[in-house]
């Protein structure tokens, strides 16, 4: 009788270990999916423009914080903000250096470095701005990731 309890306990421990490995694989795949979305977001900004990319990847209620601690709220307002003259011919590159996903897989955040380049001024000079970004992502009902804070 004791031996059967021992074997049952061993089987239970193996089951727990297998569940833990599945959770880790799922967690890692979630991280990979967030990095993939970041890179797709950056690519769209280069190909279709900053306004369209920030609109497309924004949650309906997304908020961005920009100069002078201004908050721009909502997808439509974010698009309008980036349709301004300063951004029309600007470019941006970024790459997440870190990503983490919530334990239930519905929220994530990233941070890393970015480089903005403005369009040439009347003298032909292109200004470059470097900094650190921080983005909070929310998984949508359809399984896609949209940012809620940038």
Secondary structure as UniProt FT lines:
FT   HELIX           2..48
FT   HELIX           50..56
FT   STRAND          58..66
FT   HELIX           67..69
FT   STRAND          70..73
FT   HELIX           75..82
FT   HELIX           85..88
FT   STRAND          91..101
FT   TURN            103..104
FT   STRAND          107..117
FT   TURN            122..123
FT   STRAND          128..139
FT   TURN            141..142
FT   STRAND          145..149
//
